[in-house]
Amino acid sequence: MDDLRLVERDVDTQDIKIAARKVQVFYGDTHAIRDVDVDILDKTVTAFIGPSGCGKSTFLRCLNRMNDTIDVARVEGDIHLDGEDIYDAKVDPVQLRAKVGMVFQKPNPFPKSIYDNVAYGPKIHGLAKNKAELDEIVETALRRAALWDEAKDRLDEPGTGLSGGQQQRLCIARAVATEPEVLLMDEPCSALDPIATAQVEELIDELRQNYAVVIVTHSMQQAARVSQKTAFFHLGYLVEYDETGKIFTNPEDSRTESYISGKIG
C-alpha cells in the first residue's frame, strides 16, 4: 500500500480522473513501460516529459487503448477512469475514445469540410437529434478550440485548407465535440510555428477548465508554461511525478535533476 499512499498524498480522491497502477507495456519481447503508478487529476494539465524513446507517448496511448491497434502490443496492470477499469472486456474502445479524446503530433484533419470534421464524432455517437443540434455542437466545439471566428464563414471549405495552427485547433475541436472528459495531446505543437504554438498553449490553459488534459511534450519550457503536474519518464520508468514547480526547481530524484539541467537527454 505504500506506493498507493505515495501517489495519492495531498490529493483528494474526488479529484482523481484516471488512476493507473503497475502498468506494463510490451511490444513483442520489448518491455517498453515498467510498473507505472500515477493519478491524473481532473481539470488539471499534466505534462509527460523525458528523453525520446523513454515511454511517455507509449503510456499516453494506454489511457485510451490506442495500443490496442498495434498487433504486438500488450498492456498489463490497472487503469481506471472514474473508478471503471478501461481494459475490462465490457468496455467498448470506441466509446472510451469518445470520453478520452486524443490530439496527435501532426494535425490530421479528415479530407472533409471544416463542419464535417467536427460533426463526424457527434454523428457516429448519436449526440444530435437533428441538424440544429448538430450545428450547435459544431459551433460550441469550434468556440472551445478558439477557431469559430476564423472558420464560421468557411465551414463548407476543406479542413485541409487551413493553416497548420488552425488545423491543429480543428483537431482539438473535433476531439472536444464528443464531450470528452479527458483530452490527451501527443506533442501537439511540435509541427507548429511559435505563434501557432502560443495559441495552442493558451487554448490548453482554457481547456483545463472543463477537462483533465494530459500533454506529452519534448519541450521542458512548454511543460513549465502549461502544466500544473509533471511526470518524468526515463527508460520506461516513471521516475518522478509531482507539482510542476517542484519538478523543475527541486526534484527529488537525481535523474530528474540531470534531465532538467541538460546532463541527460
Secondary structure as UniProt FT lines:
FT   HELIX           2..8
FT   TURN            9..10
FT   HELIX           13..15
FT   STRAND          16..27
FT   TURN            28..29
FT   STRAND          30..41
FT   TURN            42..43
FT   STRAND          45..49
FT   TURN            52..53
FT   HELIX           56..62
FT   TURN            63..65
FT   HELIX           66..69
FT   TURN            71..72
FT   STRAND          73..81
FT   TURN            82..83
FT   STRAND          84..85
FT   TURN            86..87
FT   TURN            89..90
FT   HELIX           93..99
FT   STRAND          100..103
FT   HELIX           114..124
FT   TURN            125..126
FT   HELIX           131..144
FT   TURN            145..146
FT   HELIX           148..151
FT   TURN            152..153
FT   TURN            155..156
FT   HELIX           159..161
FT   HELIX           164..176
FT   TURN            177..178
FT   STRAND          182..186
FT   TURN            188..191
FT   HELIX           194..207
FT   TURN            208..210
FT   STRAND          212..216
FT   HELIX           220..226
FT   STRAND          229..234
FT   TURN            235..236
FT   STRAND          237..243
FT   HELIX           244..249
FT   HELIX           254..260
FT   TURN            261..262
//
